[in-house]
Amino acid sequence: MIDTDAFYRESCELGYVKLEAVARNVKWTTETEWGNLEITINLSKPEKDPRDIAAAAEAKATGKADYVDPATGAFRHCPLCVTDADVERGYARRLRLGGEPGEPWGLWYSPYAYYEEHCIAMSWEHRPMHIDRAAFMCLFDVVDQLPQYFFGSNADLPIVGGSILGHDHFQGGKHVFPMQVAPVCEPFNLKGFPEVSAGIVKWPMSVIRLCSRTRVQLVDAACKVLDSWRSYDDEEAGIVSESDGARHNTITPILRRREGGYQLDLALRCNITSEDHPLGVFHPHEHLHHIKKENIGLIEVMGLAILPPRVQQVMEERGLSRDDVGCLFGQVLECAGVFKWDDVGRAAQRRFIQVLAS
């Protein structure tokens, strides 16, 4: 078991966690219909363009790109590749995930932390992100070993994924995000899983919450939601599961221990594009790009905005208040939701729920 208090303190003392850089970020909360959204203007680390992320993932997957650690000069396939040297320096700790005996993973704290004790668990093997049963099993393993932390995974597709798709990893930490305390507004029965409670979360994105004290049933239930969603099409709602051999539907999962059991939130994602929305139909739309055009990853799905530095200038030029920006971020999340919160969107979400209930 990792002593995270000691590990985090050591990571700060070694300068691996860039406390001075992180302190430059601007932070506030805005009360909205979705709860108190958390806003950060990121002044410590540059955000990436979605098209650059997709191109980088392709390059790394084909072995056309390498990475040199700017701090040590060490060769890595990507910034998330962990080595024995990282452990020896005190930057990383070892984990074993994926059942018994499991496979080697590493844990370190994010140098540019976006929230309390922001940590990253990454597979020792350099391999692409994937959301499947194996990923769910590893997610439960890491939460069982570090029950004081939530852990989640970015989606495994461009546009709806995080900034690094080429290396399998989770993000976690002590923070409790707005989405995690958002209420379930519409419970439903998930057929075949009597020990799992299921419901639609009152959240701008489309989130299904599964809760249970039984890990095995919860993993199986998550697989049912994922498998159903991956093949789901709804022309009226603009949801297309596959085109030209490329799949579009996936999930952003977030897990935490709660009341002696588990709470697993599954955000439904679709990366389909169109002529009107070439960066993504379920992505921040063009009228919001002055605030956010970058990918909506795991952290932002949960209600913590990581906005680029340009937003400070935009606020000055347009006379936007902090609350204005917070409300615009709420609209960003609404864009990313596959089922909207109007009558048409509610009906569309219930059609998908019927698939899960059958």
Secondary structure, 3 states (H helix, E strand, C coil): CCCHHHHHHHHHHCCCCCHHHHCCCEEEEEEECCEEEEEEECCCCCCCCHHHHHHHHHHHHCCCCCEECCCCCCEECCCCCCCHHHHHHCCCEEEEECCCCCEEEEEEECCCCCCCCCEEEEECCCCCCCCCHHHHHHHHHHHHHCCCCEEECCECCCCCECCCCCCCEEEEECCCCHHHHCCEEEEECCCCCCCCEEEEECCCCCEEEEEECCHHHHHHHHHHHHHHHHCCCEHHHCECCEECCEECEEEEEEEEEECCEEEEEEEEEECCCCCCCCCCCCCCCHHHCCCCCCCCCHHHHCCEEEECCHHHHHHHHHCCCHHHHHHHHHHHHHHHCCCCCCHHHHHHHHHHHHHHHC
